[in-house]
Amino acid sequence: MERQKPSLTIRRRLAAPPATVFAAWTDGQKLAQWWSPHDCEMMDAHLDVRVGGTFRIRFKEPGQNGEIHDVSGTYNAVETDQKLSFSWQWITMPERTSHVTLTLTPDADGAATILVLHHEQFADQAARDGHEGGWNSTLDKLETYCAGL
């Protein structure tokens, strides 16, 4: 029997309707305004948001010799204003492919969105824990971005 791989689920309420949140994830210019973990600097984002389409995001850690991170994946579900699902693969560890699903649900009045990010199939607990911090700091930036619209 194969062992269960670690996963992570994060839930956030964002002060914007689902269409706005979906656009923040699917429009490269919008994504570039908020996406990156911690104090990292967004370098570029290339998104082909359609089933079978791919994405590639590069960001740099702070400092003169900041490490560049490069992540990519393939979309396997795109439901406008409701759901995005994609593979997740770091260029430095191509053998470690995991999977991310975002679901967007309007709150009671439709003015805000409940976002649920589910990241699964981590290689190990350390990878899961590292992504938890990265996703939470990235979603903090998304919250700020949405609140400013």
Backbone as JSON Lines, residues from 0, in Angstrom:
{"i":0,"aa":"M","n":[0.84,-1.19,0.0],"ca":[0.0,0.0,0.0],"c":[0.89,1.25,0.0]}
{"i":1,"aa":"E","n":[0.59,2.18,-0.91],"ca":[1.36,3.4,-1.02],"c":[1.01,4.34,0.14]}
{"i":2,"aa":"R","n":[2.05,4.97,0.71],"ca":[1.79,5.86,1.84],"c":[1.12,7.15,1.36]}
{"i":3,"aa":"Q","n":[0.31,7.71,2.21],"ca":[-0.38,8.97,1.93],"c":[0.65,10.1,1.88]}
{"i":4,"aa":"K","n":[0.64,10.87,0.8],"ca":[1.56,12.0,0.69],"c":[0.94,13.2,1.4]}
{"i":5,"aa":"P","n":[1.79,14.06,2.01],"ca":[1.28,15.22,2.72],"c":[0.53,16.19,1.81]}
{"i":6,"aa":"S","n":[-0.43,16.89,2.38],"ca":[-1.18,17.91,1.66],"c":[-1.42,19.11,2.56]}
{"i":7,"aa":"L","n":[-1.97,20.14,1.99],"ca":[-2.14,21.41,2.68],"c":[-3.42,22.06,2.17]}
{"i":8,"aa":"T","n":[-4.25,22.58,3.07],"ca":[-5.45,23.31,2.68],"c":[-5.47,24.63,3.44]}
{"i":9,"aa":"I","n":[-5.65,25.73,2.68],"ca":[-5.71,27.07,3.27],"c":[-6.99,27.72,2.79]}
{"i":10,"aa":"R","n":[-7.7,28.35,3.7],"ca":[-8.97,29.01,3.4],"c":[-8.83,30.5,3.72]}
{"i":11,"aa":"R","n":[-9.25,31.35,2.79],"ca":[-9.19,32.8,2.99],"c":[-10.48,33.45,2.5]}
{"i":12,"aa":"R","n":[-10.87,34.53,3.18],"ca":[-11.97,35.38,2.71],"c":[-11.33,36.62,2.12]}
{"i":13,"aa":"L","n":[-11.64,36.9,0.85],"ca":[-11.05,38.02,0.14],"c":[-12.12,39.06,-0.16]}
{"i":14,"aa":"A","n":[-11.78,40.33,0.0],"ca":[-12.73,41.44,-0.16],"c":[-12.9,41.82,-1.63]}
{"i":15,"aa":"A","n":[-13.28,40.86,-2.44],"ca":[-13.53,41.08,-3.86],"c":[-14.4,39.93,-4.36]}
{"i":16,"aa":"P","n":[-15.21,40.18,-5.38],"ca":[-16.04,39.1,-5.92],"c":[-15.2,38.05,-6.64]}
{"i":17,"aa":"P","n":[-15.76,36.85,-6.82],"ca":[-15.01,35.77,-7.47],"c":[-14.41,36.15,-8.83]}
{"i":18,"aa":"A","n":[-15.1,36.93,-9.64],"ca":[-14.57,37.3,-10.96],"c":[-13.27,38.09,-10.82]}
{"i":19,"aa":"T","n":[-13.18,38.94,-9.82],"ca":[-11.97,39.73,-9.58],"c":[-10.83,38.85,-9.1]}
{"i":20,"aa":"V","n":[-11.14,37.93,-8.2],"ca":[-10.12,37.02,-7.66],"c":[-9.63,36.09,-8.77]}
{"i":21,"aa":"F","n":[-10.55,35.59,-9.58],"ca":[-10.17,34.7,-10.69],"c":[-9.24,35.44,-11.65]}
{"i":22,"aa":"A","n":[-9.57,36.68,-11.97],"ca":[-8.72,37.48,-12.87],"c":[-7.34,37.71,-12.27]}
{"i":23,"aa":"A","n":[-7.27,37.86,-10.94],"ca":[-5.98,38.07,-10.28],"c":[-5.07,36.85,-10.46]}
{"i":24,"aa":"W","n":[-5.66,35.68,-10.59],"ca":[-4.89,34.43,-10.79],"c":[-4.63,34.12,-12.25]}
{"i":25,"aa":"T","n":[-5.43,34.68,-13.17],"ca":[-5.36,34.24,-14.57],"c":[-4.86,35.3,-15.54]}
{"i":26,"aa":"D","n":[-4.69,36.52,-15.1],"ca":[-4.15,37.6,-15.93],"c":[-2.73,37.88,-15.44]}
{"i":27,"aa":"G","n":[-1.75,37.63,-16.3],"ca":[-0.35,37.76,-15.9],"c":[0.02,39.12,-15.36]}
{"i":28,"aa":"Q","n":[-0.55,40.19,-15.91],"ca":[-0.25,41.54,-15.43],"c":[-0.82,41.75,-14.02]}
{"i":29,"aa":"K","n":[-1.97,41.2,-13.76],"ca":[-2.56,41.32,-12.41],"c":[-1.8,40.44,-11.43]}
{"i":30,"aa":"L","n":[-1.49,39.23,-11.84],"ca":[-0.76,38.31,-10.96],"c":[0.59,38.92,-10.55]}
{"i":31,"aa":"A","n":[1.24,39.6,-11.47],"ca":[2.54,40.21,-11.2],"c":[2.46,41.3,-10.13]}
{"i":32,"aa":"Q","n":[1.28,41.84,-9.89],"ca":[1.11,42.9,-8.89],"c":[1.07,42.38,-7.46]}
{"i":33,"aa":"W","n":[0.82,41.09,-7.28],"ca":[0.68,40.58,-5.91],"c":[1.42,39.28,-5.64]}
{"i":34,"aa":"W","n":[1.69,38.47,-6.63],"ca":[2.17,37.12,-6.4],"c":[3.65,37.08,-6.04]}
{"i":35,"aa":"S","n":[3.98,36.47,-4.97],"ca":[5.32,36.04,-4.55],"c":[5.29,35.85,-3.05]}
{"i":36,"aa":"P","n":[6.01,34.87,-2.57],"ca":[6.04,34.63,-1.14],"c":[6.99,35.58,-0.41]}
{"i":37,"aa":"H","n":[6.69,35.82,0.84],"ca":[7.55,36.58,1.75],"c":[7.98,37.91,1.12]}
{"i":38,"aa":"D","n":[9.26,38.23,1.19],"ca":[9.77,39.5,0.66],"c":[10.36,39.34,-0.74]}
{"i":39,"aa":"C","n":[9.96,38.31,-1.43],"ca":[10.52,38.05,-2.76],"c":[9.98,39.06,-3.77]}
{"i":40,"aa":"E","n":[10.74,39.23,-4.85],"ca":[10.37,40.13,-5.93],"c":[9.92,39.33,-7.13]}
{"i":41,"aa":"M","n":[8.75,39.65,-7.63],"ca":[8.22,39.0,-8.82],"c":[9.07,39.4,-10.02]}
{"i":42,"aa":"M","n":[9.49,38.42,-10.82],"ca":[10.27,38.72,-12.02],"c":[9.39,38.68,-13.27]}
{"i":43,"aa":"D","n":[8.7,37.56,-13.49],"ca":[7.8,37.46,-14.63],"c":[6.84,36.3,-14.44]}
{"i":44,"aa":"A","n":[5.73,36.41,-15.16],"ca":[4.71,35.36,-15.14],"c":[4.18,35.18,-16.56]}
{"i":45,"aa":"H","n":[4.21,33.97,-17.01],"ca":[3.66,33.63,-18.33],"c":[2.54,32.62,-18.08]}
{"i":46,"aa":"L","n":[1.32,32.99,-18.46],"ca":[0.15,32.17,-18.18],"c":[-0.62,31.89,-19.47]}
{"i":47,"aa":"D","n":[-0.9,30.64,-19.73],"ca":[-1.77,30.22,-20.83],"c":[-2.91,29.44,-20.17]}
{"i":48,"aa":"V","n":[-3.88,30.21,-19.66],"ca":[-4.91,29.65,-18.79],"c":[-6.02,29.0,-19.62]}
{"i":49,"aa":"R","n":[-5.83,27.73,-19.84],"ca":[-6.81,26.87,-20.52],"c":[-6.43,25.44,-20.18]}
{"i":50,"aa":"V","n":[-7.36,24.53,-20.25],"ca":[-7.04,23.14,-19.97],"c":[-5.94,22.71,-20.95]}
{"i":51,"aa":"G","n":[-4.85,22.2,-20.41],"ca":[-3.7,21.81,-21.21],"c":[-2.68,22.94,-21.39]}
{"i":52,"aa":"G","n":[-3.07,24.16,-21.04],"ca":[-2.15,25.29,-21.11],"c":[-1.18,25.25,-19.94]}
{"i":53,"aa":"T","n":[-0.12,26.02,-20.04],"ca":[0.92,26.0,-19.01],"c":[1.13,27.37,-18.41]}
{"i":54,"aa":"F","n":[1.81,27.39,-17.28],"ca":[2.25,28.63,-16.67],"c":[3.71,28.48,-16.24]}
{"i":55,"aa":"R","n":[4.36,29.62,-16.11],"ca":[5.72,29.67,-15.56],"c":[5.85,30.99,-14.82]}
{"i":56,"aa":"I","n":[6.27,30.92,-13.57],"ca":[6.43,32.1,-12.71],"c":[7.84,32.08,-12.15]}
{"i":57,"aa":"R","n":[8.5,33.24,-12.24],"ca":[9.85,33.35,-11.67],"c":[9.87,34.52,-10.69]}
{"i":58,"aa":"F","n":[10.5,34.28,-9.55],"ca":[10.64,35.33,-8.54],"c":[11.99,35.21,-7.87]}
{"i":59,"aa":"K","n":[12.42,36.3,-7.25],"ca":[13.77,36.39,-6.7],"c":[13.71,36.74,-5.22]}
{"i":60,"aa":"E","n":[14.55,36.06,-4.45],"ca":[14.66,36.39,-3.03],"c":[15.37,37.73,-2.88]}
{"i":61,"aa":"P","n":[15.12,38.44,-1.76],"ca":[15.74,39.76,-1.58],"c":[17.26,39.68,-1.45]}
{"i":62,"aa":"G","n":[17.88,40.81,-1.67],"ca":[19.33,40.89,-1.51],"c":[20.06,40.85,-2.84]}
{"i":63,"aa":"Q","n":[21.3,41.28,-2.81],"ca":[22.11,41.36,-4.02],"c":[22.29,40.0,-4.7]}
{"i":64,"aa":"N","n":[22.43,38.97,-3.91],"ca":[22.63,37.63,-4.46],"c":[21.39,36.75,-4.3]}
{"i":65,"aa":"G","n":[20.23,37.38,-4.37],"ca":[18.98,36.65,-4.15],"c":[18.78,35.49,-5.1]}
{"i":66,"aa":"E","n":[18.41,34.37,-4.53],"ca":[18.16,33.17,-5.33],"c":[16.91,33.36,-6.18]}
{"i":67,"aa":"I","n":[16.98,32.89,-7.43],"ca":[15.83,32.95,-8.33],"c":[15.09,31.62,-8.24]}
{"i":68,"aa":"H","n":[13.78,31.71,-8.06],"ca":[12.92,30.53,-8.01],"c":[12.07,30.49,-9.28]}
{"i":69,"aa":"D","n":[11.84,29.31,-9.79],"ca":[11.17,29.13,-11.07],"c":[10.21,27.96,-10.92]}
{"i":70,"aa":"V","n":[8.91,28.25,-11.03],"ca":[7.9,27.21,-10.88],"c":[7.01,27.21,-12.12]}
{"i":71,"aa":"S","n":[6.57,26.03,-12.5],"ca":[5.71,25.92,-13.68],"c":[4.7,24.8,-13.46]}
{"i":72,"aa":"G","n":[3.77,24.71,-14.4],"ca":[2.78,23.66,-14.32],"c":[1.84,23.69,-15.51]}
{"i":73,"aa":"T","n":[0.91,22.77,-15.49],"ca":[-0.08,22.63,-16.56],"c":[-1.47,22.68,-15.93]}
{"i":74,"aa":"Y","n":[-2.34,23.48,-16.54],"ca":[-3.73,23.58,-16.06],"c":[-4.51,22.34,-16.48]}
{"i":75,"aa":"N","n":[-5.22,21.74,-15.52],"ca":[-6.07,20.6,-15.89],"c":[-7.54,20.85,-15.61]}
{"i":76,"aa":"A","n":[-7.86,22.0,-14.99],"ca":[-9.26,22.42,-14.84],"c":[-9.28,23.94,-14.79]}
{"i":77,"aa":"V","n":[-10.14,24.52,-15.61],"ca":[-10.33,25.97,-15.63],"c":[-11.83,26.21,-15.72]}
{"i":78,"aa":"E","n":[-12.42,26.64,-14.61],"ca":[-13.85,26.95,-14.57],"c":[-13.95,28.41,-14.17]}
{"i":79,"aa":"T","n":[-14.25,29.27,-15.13],"ca":[-14.23,30.71,-14.94],"c":[-14.94,31.14,-13.66]}
{"i":80,"aa":"D","n":[-14.22,31.91,-12.87],"ca":[-14.7,32.5,-11.61],"c":[-15.01,31.47,-10.52]}
{"i":81,"aa":"Q","n":[-14.66,30.19,-10.75],"ca":[-14.99,29.15,-9.78],"c":[-13.83,28.26,-9.37]}
{"i":82,"aa":"K","n":[-12.99,27.86,-10.34],"ca":[-11.99,26.85,-10.02],"c":[-10.81,26.91,-10.99]}
{"i":83,"aa":"L","n":[-9.63,26.71,-10.43],"ca":[-8.4,26.5,-11.2],"c":[-7.7,25.28,-10.59]}
{"i":84,"aa":"S","n":[-7.2,24.42,-11.43],"ca":[-6.47,23.26,-10.95],"c":[-5.26,23.08,-11.86]}
{"i":85,"aa":"F","n":[-4.08,22.86,-11.24],"ca":[-2.86,22.8,-12.04],"c":[-1.78,22.01,-11.33]}
{"i":86,"aa":"S","n":[-0.87,21.47,-12.13],"ca":[0.31,20.82,-11.56],"c":[1.26,21.91,-11.09]}
{"i":87,"aa":"W","n":[2.2,21.52,-10.22],"ca":[3.13,22.47,-9.59],"c":[4.5,21.81,-9.57]}
{"i":88,"aa":"Q","n":[5.47,22.44,-10.25],"ca":[6.77,21.8,-10.39],"c":[7.88,22.87,-10.38]}
{"i":89,"aa":"W","n":[8.81,22.72,-9.45],"ca":[9.97,23.62,-9.39],"c":[11.0,23.17,-10.41]}
{"i":90,"aa":"I","n":[11.6,24.11,-11.12],"ca":[12.59,23.77,-12.14],"c":[13.78,23.01,-11.55]}
{"i":91,"aa":"T","n":[14.09,23.29,-10.29],"ca":[15.23,22.64,-9.64],"c":[14.93,21.23,-9.16]}
{"i":92,"aa":"M","n":[13.63,20.86,-9.11],"ca":[13.24,19.52,-8.65],"c":[12.12,18.97,-9.52]}
{"i":93,"aa":"P","n":[12.38,18.76,-10.8],"ca":[11.31,18.33,-11.71],"c":[10.68,16.99,-11.34]}
{"i":94,"aa":"E","n":[11.38,16.2,-10.55],"ca":[10.83,14.9,-10.16],"c":[9.77,15.04,-9.06]}
{"i":95,"aa":"R","n":[9.63,16.22,-8.5],"ca":[8.69,16.45,-7.4],"c":[7.48,17.25,-7.88]}
{"i":96,"aa":"T","n":[6.62,16.63,-8.64],"ca":[5.42,17.3,-9.11],"c":[4.31,17.13,-8.07]}
{"i":97,"aa":"S","n":[3.69,18.24,-7.72],"ca":[2.54,18.21,-6.82],"c":[1.36,18.85,-7.55]}
{"i":98,"aa":"H","n":[0.27,19.05,-6.85],"ca":[-0.95,19.51,-7.52],"c":[-1.67,20.54,-6.66]}
{"i":99,"aa":"V","n":[-2.15,21.62,-7.3],"ca":[-2.86,22.71,-6.62],"c":[-4.26,22.84,-7.2]}
{"i":100,"aa":"T","n":[-5.26,22.99,-6.32],"ca":[-6.63,23.29,-6.73],"c":[-7.1,24.5,-5.95]}
{"i":101,"aa":"L","n":[-7.58,25.5,-6.68],"ca":[-8.17,26.69,-6.07],"c":[-9.67,26.65,-6.35]}
{"i":102,"aa":"T","n":[-10.47,26.83,-5.3],"ca":[-11.91,26.98,-5.51],"c":[-12.32,28.34,-4.98]}
{"i":103,"aa":"L","n":[-13.2,29.01,-5.73],"ca":[-13.68,30.33,-5.39],"c":[-15.19,30.28,-5.23]}
{"i":104,"aa":"T","n":[-15.66,30.7,-4.07],"ca":[-17.09,30.69,-3.79],"c":[-17.5,32.07,-3.31]}
{"i":105,"aa":"P","n":[-18.57,32.65,-3.88],"ca":[-19.0,33.96,-3.38],"c":[-19.54,33.83,-1.96]}
{"i":106,"aa":"D","n":[-19.3,34.86,-1.15],"ca":[-19.92,34.85,0.18],"c":[-21.4,35.18,0.02]}
{"i":107,"aa":"A","n":[-22.12,35.37,1.1],"ca":[-23.57,35.53,1.07],"c":[-24.05,36.63,0.12]}
{"i":108,"aa":"D","n":[-23.37,37.78,0.1],"ca":[-23.84,38.87,-0.76],"c":[-23.08,38.96,-2.09]}
{"i":109,"aa":"G","n":[-22.12,38.09,-2.3],"ca":[-21.38,38.06,-3.55],"c":[-20.28,39.1,-3.68]}
{"i":110,"aa":"A","n":[-20.12,39.95,-2.67],"ca":[-19.11,41.02,-2.73],"c":[-17.74,40.53,-2.3]}
{"i":111,"aa":"A","n":[-17.68,39.38,-1.66],"ca":[-16.41,38.81,-1.22],"c":[-16.34,37.36,-1.7]}
{"i":112,"aa":"T","n":[-15.14,36.8,-1.61],"ca":[-14.9,35.45,-2.1],"c":[-14.27,34.6,-1.0]}
{"i":113,"aa":"I","n":[-14.74,33.39,-0.87],"ca":[-14.06,32.4,-0.04],"c":[-13.16,31.61,-0.99]}
{"i":114,"aa":"L","n":[-11.85,31.74,-0.78],"ca":[-10.87,31.02,-1.58],"c":[-10.37,29.84,-0.76]}
{"i":115,"aa":"V","n":[-10.38,28.67,-1.35],"ca":[-9.79,27.49,-0.72],"c":[-8.68,27.0,-1.64]}
{"i":116,"aa":"L","n":[-7.46,26.98,-1.12],"ca":[-6.3,26.48,-1.84],"c":[-5.95,25.11,-1.26]}
{"i":117,"aa":"H","n":[-5.97,24.11,-2.11],"ca":[-5.61,22.75,-1.68],"c":[-4.4,22.33,-2.5]}
{"i":118,"aa":"H","n":[-3.29,22.1,-1.82],"ca":[-2.04,21.68,-2.48],"c":[-1.74,20.28,-1.97]}
{"i":119,"aa":"E","n":[-1.62,19.33,-2.88],"ca":[-1.47,17.93,-2.48],"c":[-0.33,17.25,-3.23]}
{"i":120,"aa":"Q","n":[-0.01,16.06,-2.76],"ca":[1.02,15.2,-3.36],"c":[2.44,15.74,-3.14]}
{"i":121,"aa":"F","n":[2.66,16.35,-1.97],"ca":[4.02,16.78,-1.63],"c":[4.92,15.56,-1.47]}
{"i":122,"aa":"A","n":[6.19,15.73,-1.81],"ca":[7.15,14.63,-1.69],"c":[7.35,14.22,-0.23]}
{"i":123,"aa":"D","n":[7.29,15.19,0.69],"ca":[7.5,14.89,2.1],"c":[6.94,16.02,2.97]}
{"i":124,"aa":"Q","n":[6.99,15.83,4.27],"ca":[6.44,16.81,5.22],"c":[7.19,18.13,5.16]}
{"i":125,"aa":"A","n":[8.5,18.09,4.96],"ca":[9.29,19.33,4.88],"c":[8.85,20.18,3.7]}
{"i":126,"aa":"A","n":[8.58,19.56,2.55],"ca":[8.1,20.3,1.38],"c":[6.73,20.92,1.67]}
{"i":127,"aa":"R","n":[5.87,20.15,2.31],"ca":[4.54,20.65,2.68],"c":[4.66,21.86,3.6]}
{"i":128,"aa":"D","n":[5.5,21.75,4.62],"ca":[5.64,22.83,5.6],"c":[6.24,24.09,4.97]}
{"i":129,"aa":"G","n":[7.2,23.92,4.07],"ca":[7.77,25.07,3.38],"c":[6.75,25.78,2.5]}
{"i":130,"aa":"H","n":[5.92,25.0,1.82],"ca":[4.88,25.59,0.99],"c":[3.79,26.26,1.82]}
{"i":131,"aa":"E","n":[3.54,25.76,3.01],"ca":[2.52,26.4,3.86],"c":[2.91,27.85,4.14]}
{"i":132,"aa":"G","n":[4.17,28.08,4.52],"ca":[4.62,29.45,4.76],"c":[4.59,30.3,3.51]}
{"i":133,"aa":"G","n":[5.04,29.72,2.39],"ca":[5.03,30.45,1.13],"c":[3.64,30.81,0.66]}
{"i":134,"aa":"W","n":[2.72,29.85,0.72],"ca":[1.35,30.14,0.28],"c":[0.68,31.17,1.2]}
{"i":135,"aa":"N","n":[0.86,31.02,2.5],"ca":[0.22,31.99,3.41],"c":[0.72,33.41,3.16]}
{"i":136,"aa":"S","n":[2.03,33.59,2.96],"ca":[2.53,34.94,2.71],"c":[2.08,35.45,1.35]}
{"i":137,"aa":"T","n":[1.98,34.57,0.36],"ca":[1.49,34.97,-0.95],"c":[0.01,35.35,-0.88]}
{"i":138,"aa":"L","n":[-0.78,34.58,-0.15],"ca":[-2.2,34.9,-0.01],"c":[-2.42,36.16,0.81]}
{"i":139,"aa":"D","n":[-1.5,36.47,1.74],"ca":[-1.57,37.77,2.44],"c":[-1.49,38.89,1.42]}
{"i":140,"aa":"K","n":[-0.6,38.75,0.44],"ca":[-0.45,39.78,-0.6],"c":[-1.69,39.85,-1.48]}
{"i":141,"aa":"L","n":[-2.3,38.69,-1.77],"ca":[-3.53,38.69,-2.55],"c":[-4.64,39.4,-1.79]}
{"i":142,"aa":"E","n":[-4.74,39.18,-0.48],"ca":[-5.73,39.88,0.34],"c":[-5.56,41.39,0.23]}
{"i":143,"aa":"T","n":[-4.31,41.85,0.35],"ca":[-4.02,43.29,0.25],"c":[-4.36,43.81,-1.13]}
{"i":144,"aa":"Y","n":[-4.01,43.06,-2.16],"ca":[-4.32,43.44,-3.53],"c":[-5.84,43.59,-3.71]}
{"i":145,"aa":"C","n":[-6.61,42.6,-3.28],"ca":[-8.07,42.62,-3.43],"c":[-8.7,43.78,-2.65]}
{"i":146,"aa":"A","n":[-8.18,44.02,-1.46],"ca":[-8.73,45.09,-0.62],"c":[-8.5,46.47,-1.25]}
{"i":147,"aa":"G","n":[-7.46,46.59,-2.07],"ca":[-7.13,47.87,-2.69],"c":[-7.83,48.14,-3.99]}
{"i":148,"aa":"L","n":[-8.64,47.2,-4.47],"ca":[-9.33,47.39,-5.76],"c":[-10.6,48.19,-5.62]}
